[in-house]
């Protein structure tokens, strides 16, 4: 945001943390419903791939990828 605002962004231009949380959760729910609907309307099977790893600080990560053929 600071880069896009060329350093002219002030605190009053940024959403409050609770508003930002609400915005993120709303977007997550929207995208979740889209993915759920896409998976319901596949042409056949769904292939899943997972990967687990940790960084040097021992923070763990997991990635899940689904491959499928869509009707459109």
N, C-alpha and C positions, 0 to 999 in steps of 0.2 A: 504494500500500500504506500509506503513512503517513497518507493521508487516511482510509482505511477503518479503520485501527487507532487513529484519534484520537490519534496521537502516542505510542502505547504500544508500538509495535513495536520490538524490540531486535534486535541483530545475530544472536542465536541463533535468531530466528524466520524469518530469511531463508535460502533455500537457497544453498549454495556455488555459485560461478560454474560449476563443472564440472557440478553437478547441474542447474542452471538450463539450461545448454546441452543436456544430455541430455533434459530435459523438453521444450524447444522443438523439438528434432529429432524426438522421438517424436511430438509433435503434428503437426509438418509432414508426416511420413511417413503418418500416419493420414489427414489431409486430402488429401494428394496422391493416395492410393489411391482415396479417395471420388470426387474429381474425375475421375481417370483412368477409373474404372468408369462414371461418368455419361456421359462423352464416348464411351465404347465403345457405350453403349446408347441413343444418340440415334435419333430417328425419321427423320432425314434429314441434311441438310448442316449444317455448323458454320460460322458467320460469325465472322471474327476482326477486331477493331479494335485498332489500336495508337496510342500517343501517346508522343512523346519530348519532353522539355523539360529545362531546367537552371535552377537557382535563381541568385540574384545571386552566390553564391560559386562558381559554375560546377560544382556537383555535378550530375551527370546522373541522370535518372530515366527509366524506361520503364514504361508500363502496357500490359497486354494484356488485352483483354476478349473472351470467347467467348460467342456467343448461339446457343442451340440449343433444340429441343423435346425434352422428356424423355417417357419412356413413362408415368410415373406421373402 
